[in-house]
Amino acid sequence: MKNFYPDLKEAVDKALVEQESVTIADEVTEEICELCGRNMVIKYGPHGKFLACPGFPECKNTKPYLEKTGVPCPKCGKDVVIKKTKKGRIYYGCEANPECDFMSWQKPSTQKCPKCGSYMVEKGNKLLCSNEQCGYSTDK
């Protein structure tokens, strides 16, 4: 420990003097704040991205950041967004949750199954029918 600490202290002191300050610019979105009417911005917190009003501290409105996939929900037609479980596993769900209970572990596709009409999911380089009884699959 005695041999290690002086070298470490010297490196830390040098880094404190020479380090550059890094600032992350806020990304403006099309989402409008319900409280003050400004365009919300994407901020980075300890748990990932979130939407916040740029009028802080006057307006303290925040929302979760939902990454849209561009695929309409097969049940209600709103956008499907990428979500994470508490353990960090990615899944796809409707942005209208809890009113709409659509959820899929595989990314849904905009295409419908030509055989049964169900929505298709992407798995690797294939498109599979979400209806397990149907079993239809095709290449992307």
C-alpha positions as a printed Julia matrix, in Angstrom:
140×3 Matrix{Float64}:
   0.0     0.0     0.0
   2.87    2.36    0.84
   4.32    1.93   -2.66
   0.96    2.39   -4.37
  -0.46    5.46   -2.62
   2.18    8.12   -3.53
   1.92    7.3    -7.24
  -1.88    7.36   -7.09
  -1.98   10.66   -5.19
   0.37   12.23   -7.74
  -1.8    11.02  -10.66
  -5.01   12.29   -9.03
  -3.51   15.71   -8.26
  -2.26   16.01  -11.85
  -5.69   15.01  -13.23
  -7.49   17.59  -11.07
  -5.29   20.37  -12.47
  -5.34   19.27  -16.13
  -8.86   17.9   -16.53
 -11.33   19.55  -18.86
 -14.89   20.38  -17.94
 -17.42   18.39  -19.96
 -20.99   19.61  -20.41
 -23.71   17.65  -22.17
 -26.03   19.86  -24.21
 -29.75   19.32  -23.75
 -31.58   17.86  -26.75
 -34.84   19.72  -27.53
 -37.85   17.5   -28.35
 -41.28   18.06  -29.92
 -42.94   17.15  -26.58
 -44.69   20.19  -25.05
 -44.74   20.85  -21.29
 -48.34   20.79  -20.02
 -47.56   23.31  -17.27
 -45.8    26.15  -19.14
 -45.97   25.31  -22.89
 -42.22   25.1   -23.61
 -40.62   22.31  -25.64
 -39.24   19.7   -23.24
 -35.58   18.64  -23.36
 -33.84   15.3   -22.87
 -31.76   15.21  -19.68
 -29.46   12.49  -18.37
 -29.88   11.24  -14.82
 -28.51    8.38  -12.74
 -31.21    6.04  -14.11
 -30.92    7.09  -17.76
 -32.69    9.62  -19.98
 -35.78   11.58  -18.97
 -37.76   14.56  -20.28
 -37.61   17.8   -18.3
 -38.92   21.31  -18.76
 -36.13   23.79  -19.62
 -37.84   26.37  -17.37
 -36.38   24.86  -14.19
 -36.65   26.04  -11.34
 -39.89   27.93  -12.19
 -41.38   24.81  -13.84
 -40.37   21.43  -12.38
 -42.29   19.2   -14.78
 -40.58   15.9   -15.74
 -41.66   12.79  -17.66
 -40.09    9.45  -18.49
 -38.29    9.33  -21.85
 -39.97    6.82  -24.16
 -37.96    5.75  -27.2
 -40.44    5.2   -30.05
 -39.97    2.38  -32.57
 -42.12    3.84  -35.36
 -44.45    0.83  -35.24
 -48.14    1.32  -34.41
 -49.58   -0.75  -31.56
 -51.49   -3.79  -32.9
 -54.21   -3.31  -30.26
 -54.88    0.45  -30.12
 -52.83    2.09  -32.9
 -50.64    4.35  -30.72
 -46.84    4.09  -30.89
 -44.9     1.09  -29.59
 -42.0     2.16  -27.34
 -38.89    0.44  -26.0
 -39.08   -0.23  -22.27
 -36.94   -1.98  -19.67
 -37.85   -4.3   -16.83
 -36.55   -3.64  -13.32
 -33.69   -6.04  -14.06
 -32.79   -4.19  -17.31
 -34.26   -6.6   -19.88
 -35.62   -4.8   -22.98
 -39.23   -5.3   -24.11
 -41.69   -3.49  -26.36
 -44.94   -2.02  -25.07
 -47.65    0.45  -25.99
 -47.11    4.08  -24.96
 -50.74    4.13  -23.73
 -49.92    1.7   -20.91
 -51.85    0.93  -18.6
 -54.95    1.57  -20.76
 -53.5    -0.68  -23.49
 -51.81   -3.88  -22.32
 -49.79   -4.7   -25.48
 -46.35   -6.16  -24.68
 -43.8    -8.16  -26.71
 -40.29   -9.45  -26.0
 -39.47   -9.3   -29.74
 -39.63   -6.09  -31.77
 -42.98   -5.86  -33.59
 -43.01   -5.13  -37.32
 -45.33   -2.92  -39.36
 -46.18   -5.93  -41.55
 -49.18   -8.17  -40.91
 -49.12  -11.94  -41.32
 -50.48  -12.82  -44.79
 -51.75  -16.14  -43.43
 -53.73  -15.13  -40.32
 -53.56  -11.3   -40.11
 -51.7   -11.1   -36.75
 -48.78   -8.73  -36.27
 -45.28   -9.96  -37.17
 -42.19   -9.76  -34.94
 -38.53   -9.42  -35.9
 -36.24  -12.2   -34.71
 -32.73  -12.02  -36.12
 -33.06  -11.64  -39.9
 -36.53  -13.24  -40.02
 -40.09  -12.04  -39.54
 -42.25  -14.42  -37.5
 -46.0   -14.41  -36.93
 -46.87  -13.54  -33.33
 -49.63  -16.16  -33.39
 -47.91  -19.39  -32.29
 -50.6   -21.58  -33.92
 -49.98  -19.94  -37.3
 -46.21  -20.5   -37.43
 -45.67  -18.35  -40.58
 -42.13  -16.97  -41.08
 -40.26  -15.14  -43.83
 -36.91  -13.42  -44.41
 -36.74   -9.65  -43.91
